[in-house]
Amino acid sequence: MFYTATSLDGFIATSDDSLAWLLTRAQDEDGPLNYTEFFRDVGAMAMGSTTYEWVINHEFKDKDPADWVWPYSIPGWVFTHRELPVIPNSTITFVRDEVGPVHQQMVEAAAGQNVWIVGGGDLAGQFADAGLLDELIVYLAPVTLGAGKPLMPRHLELKVEEVGRNGEFACARYSVVR
């Protein structure tokens, strides 16, 4: 499952990986398709290296690495071909493999709950290409960026399952059409 936000013109981050445009938007924590309810059903997560670095650069800015605390208790996999900083005592596993071989490990770790593809769009697309992406929940922000990191940089057929408004966002849940 890919749960994310996008600009009206389809970008999840600016060209320089900024989310400033997103972090100023109001949403209802109890509204439709909210994060708290979504996360209750998540048992494992996957993210790309750029998303992982964004978390480090924004959650731990100006903190000593010894004081870093990973904000998630669920197991996570970071797909990367680079050496990245390690967060002490985190549940993160760094992998260089394709998504297919790692997916089964994530499903087993999730123990019947969802596997969350955190970001980015290319990683979610790799799961889709392998037939391993079943659902997208997308928050659509009332802003255009003109360029940046695309929501889904490939063709994907979807079926609308649910729509709503949450604060400043239009939000929708889609199933992947196989």
C-alpha positions in Angstrom: 0.0 0.0 0.0 1.3 3.4 -1.0 0.1 6.2 1.4 1.3 9.6 0.3 0.5 13.2 -0.6 0.9 14.9 -3.9 0.7 18.3 -5.5 -2.2 19.0 -7.9 0.3 18.5 -10.8 1.4 15.1 -9.5 4.7 15.7 -7.5 5.4 14.3 -4.0 8.4 16.5 -3.5 10.2 19.4 -5.3 13.2 18.7 -7.5 15.5 19.3 -4.4 13.3 16.9 -2.2 11.6 19.6 -0.3 8.2 19.0 1.4 7.8 22.6 2.7 4.8 23.0 0.4 3.1 20.0 2.1 4.0 20.7 5.8 2.0 23.9 5.9 -1.3 22.4 4.9 -4.1 21.9 7.4 -5.7 18.5 7.8 -8.2 16.9 10.2 -6.4 14.2 12.3 -9.8 12.4 12.6 -10.9 13.1 9.0 -11.3 10.8 6.1 -8.3 8.5 5.3 -6.4 10.0 8.2 -2.9 8.8 9.1 -3.7 7.5 12.6 -6.3 5.1 11.4 -4.2 4.1 8.4 -1.1 3.4 10.5 -3.0 1.1 13.0 -3.1 -1.5 10.2 0.6 -1.2 9.2 3.0 -3.9 10.3 6.0 -3.1 8.1 7.3 -0.3 5.9 9.6 0.2 2.9 11.2 3.4 1.8 13.8 4.6 -0.7 17.1 6.2 0.4 15.9 9.8 -0.4 12.9 9.4 1.9 15.1 7.9 4.6 17.6 10.8 4.3 14.7 13.3 4.4 13.6 11.8 7.8 17.2 12.1 9.1 17.7 15.6 7.9 14.3 16.8 9.3 13.6 14.7 12.4 17.2 14.8 13.7 18.5 18.2 12.4 21.0 19.6 14.9 20.9 16.5 17.1 23.9 14.3 18.0 23.5 10.9 16.2 23.7 9.2 19.6 20.4 11.0 20.4 18.5 9.9 17.3 15.4 7.9 18.0 13.6 6.3 15.0 9.9 7.3 15.2 8.5 3.9 14.2 8.4 0.6 16.1 7.5 -1.5 13.1 10.2 -3.2 11.0 11.3 -1.1 8.0 13.4 -1.7 4.9 15.4 1.0 3.1 16.1 0.3 -0.5 19.5 1.9 -1.4 22.7 1.4 -3.3 24.6 3.8 -1.0 25.9 3.7 2.5 23.6 5.7 4.8 23.7 6.8 8.4 22.4 4.2 10.8 19.9 5.2 13.4 20.8 3.5 16.7 18.3 0.8 17.9 16.1 1.3 14.9 14.1 -1.5 13.2 15.6 -0.6 9.8 17.2 -3.1 7.4 19.2 -1.7 4.5 18.7 -3.7 1.3 20.3 -3.4 -2.2 18.0 -6.1 -3.7 15.1 -5.7 -6.1 11.7 -5.3 -4.3 10.4 -8.8 -5.3 12.8 -10.9 -3.2 12.5 -8.6 -0.2 8.7 -8.4 -0.3 8.1 -11.8 1.3 10.3 -10.8 4.3 8.2 -7.6 4.7 4.9 -9.5 4.5 6.1 -12.0 7.1 7.3 -9.2 9.4 3.9 -7.4 9.0 2.2 -10.5 10.5 -1.1 -10.1 8.7 -1.0 -6.3 8.7 -0.3 -4.0 5.7 3.1 -3.2 4.2 3.4 0.5 3.8 5.4 1.9 0.9 6.4 5.2 2.4 8.2 6.7 -0.6 9.1 7.6 -3.1 7.1 7.3 -6.2 9.7 5.3 -8.1 10.0 2.7 -5.3 6.2 2.4 -5.2 6.3 2.0 -9.0 8.8 -0.8 -8.6 6.4 -2.6 -6.3 3.6 -2.0 -8.9 5.8 -3.3 -11.7 6.4 -6.5 -9.7 2.6 -6.9 -9.1 3.1 -6.2 -5.3 1.2 -2.9 -5.0 -2.5 -3.3 -4.3 -3.6 0.1 -3.0 -2.8 3.8 -3.0 -4.1 6.4 -0.6 -3.3 9.8 -1.9 -3.8 13.2 -0.4 -4.0 15.9 -3.1 -2.8 19.3 -2.0 -4.1 22.5 -3.5 -0.7 23.6 -4.9 1.2 23.1 -8.1 5.0 22.7 -8.1 5.7 22.8 -11.8 8.4 20.1 -11.4 9.7 17.6 -8.9 9.6 14.0 -7.9 6.5 12.4 -9.5 3.9 10.6 -7.6 4.0 7.5 -9.9 6.5 7.7 -12.8 4.9 4.9 -14.8 1.5 3.9 -16.2 -0.8 2.3 -13.6 -4.5 1.6 -13.9 -6.5 2.3 -10.7 -10.1 2.0 -9.5 -11.5 4.6 -7.1 -12.6 3.0 -3.9 -13.2 6.0 -1.6 -13.0 9.8 -1.8 -13.2 12.5 0.7 -12.0 15.9 1.9 -9.6 16.2 4.8 -8.8 19.8 5.7 -7.2 21.4 2.7 -6.8 18.1 0.9 -8.9 16.1 -1.5 -8.1 12.5 -0.6 -8.8 9.2 -2.3 -8.2 5.5 -1.9 -7.6 3.5 -5.1 -7.1 -0.2 -5.7 -4.7 -1.3 -8.4 -6.3 -2.9 -11.4 -4.5 -6.0 -12.4 
